[in-house]
Structures are given as C-alpha cells and as structure tokens.
Amino acid sequence: MFEPAVSPRRINRDRSAVSLASRLPIKIFQIGFNKCGTRTIHRYLARNGVRSLHWDAGRLAKRMYANLAEGRELLAGYEEFDAFTDMEYLDAFGTTYLEGYKLYPHLAAQYPNAVFILNTRNREDWIRSRLVHGKKISYAKRAMAYYGAASIDELTERWRAEWNDHHCRVTEFFAGKPHRFFVCPIETDLPHLLNDMLPECKLDTKHYRLEAKTTWRQHLSSHHLSSHRDASFAGAFHEPHRVAGRAGWFSNRTGLRQILSSPWLKHAL
C-alpha cells in the first residue's frame, strides 16, 4: 500500500501552513549540500507563502528513493508542495545514507519547468559546520561509520572530494540545457539572488532571516568539538563554479543497487 510520505502530526502542521498558499507553476529544488543555508532558503520561501518542505526528518529522501525503485515520480506523496530543501537522510547508525538532491537528473526529466538551486558556500566553513552538526548523535560520527573512515581527517578529505565532484557534475549537467538553474553563494547572494531568479514567488526581503547561524567562536566552545580536536582544516578556499572535471551526471548506481536490495526499503516509510 502506498503510505503517506509524511507523519500525520507533521503533515497536518504543514498542510495548515500551505493551505492558504497559492500554487506555483513551477517546482523549486535546492540541490546543494546540507549545512549550506538550506533552512534559511526554506523558511524565506515559506514566509513568502511558498509551499516549501524542508528535510521532513529524512522521510523526503526515503520517499524519493522508494518512488524511484517503484517507477513513480520522485515526489509522489508530496504533491501539495512546490519547493524542496535538504533532501537527504543519514540514519543514526551510519548504515543508510540517501542523497535525494543528487537525483537532479531524474528531477529535471520529470519536472522540466523546475528551478534548480545549487546553494554553496566556502568549502572549509561548510566542513566545520558539518563537524559540529547533530544534537543526539553527531553527523560526523554517523558519516564516519557510513564511510568506514578511521579519523576526522579521513572524513573531511572525503567530504572535500565529494564537494568538488558534486559541484562539477551539477554545473556540467545543466550547462547548455534549457532548465532554469543557478548557483547561489549563500554568504553573499541571499536573499536578493532568490528574489531575482524566482519572480513567480514575489519574494519580499522583509521576510528574510538568517537561520541557525553558528560562528566558529561558538564552534570552539561547543561540546561537539571535544571529539574533533585533532581535525585539520587546512586547505585553500574553493569556488565551485570554477572547478573543472569529468563530464557526466551523478547516478549513484552502486548505492542505488544496495538500496533497492535492502530489506529496510519496504519499511522505510
């Protein structure tokens, strides 16, 4: 049976929020990494009356992969929403990692009129933000378990490689295509770039707030950092839209085969 994609409590709250919002003639997808202003973008859109959904406790990413496996549109079960941010899921044990935002080739095929936003920031700041992310179980510990990383240094090098590869693949995929796509450096271009690139939303800057901003000074005093004292953050600042790399789009075929063969998929939702 095709179960609701969102828990009853959550969907009731979100439906009450979107019931008064007008539908957009487009879909909006944030396809950059988490910890790159995803909540800020979501809440700015939502405060402006856009039917936006953020993360949904990982159920959004799980539903997308389940829909992909069953041959449905990726957003089946979320038809009432027009904007989607933070489409990923990393479980508490670091055994399952789903990156729905990397399914952008499928989203582009299924929603040709959609707008795709590659939200980005300084790469090393992004790594620092990820290292202190997570309340009960740190994001870094779960990621280390998933990748089998033996140290924070090994994990951060993996993240750097993934950052470079994803930005390269996204920009190459959309280059020369008719899809609406733009790179959004969150440290300098919010909210005015969203206002300019999303005229259908009629965004009003008075609703803009920077969400969940944590300074590096706060990072240093965070209890999370106790497990990361030996981490190295050396490296040059990175401008993703200038990186060169191989052509082709992300399919994650190996990961998808593992997901489709996993028994948890039947009970993921």
Secondary structure by P-SEA (a helix, b strand, c coil): cccccccaaaaaaaaaaaccbbbbcbbbbbccccccaaaaaaaaaaaacccccccccaaaaaaaaaaaaacccccccccccccccccbbbccccccccccccaaaaaaaacccbbbbbccccaaaaaaaaaaccccccaaaaaaaaaccccaaaaaaaaaaaaaaaaaaaaaaacccccbbbbbcccccccaaaaaaccccccccccccccccccaaaaaacccccccccccccccccccccbbbbbccccaaaaaaaaaacccccccc
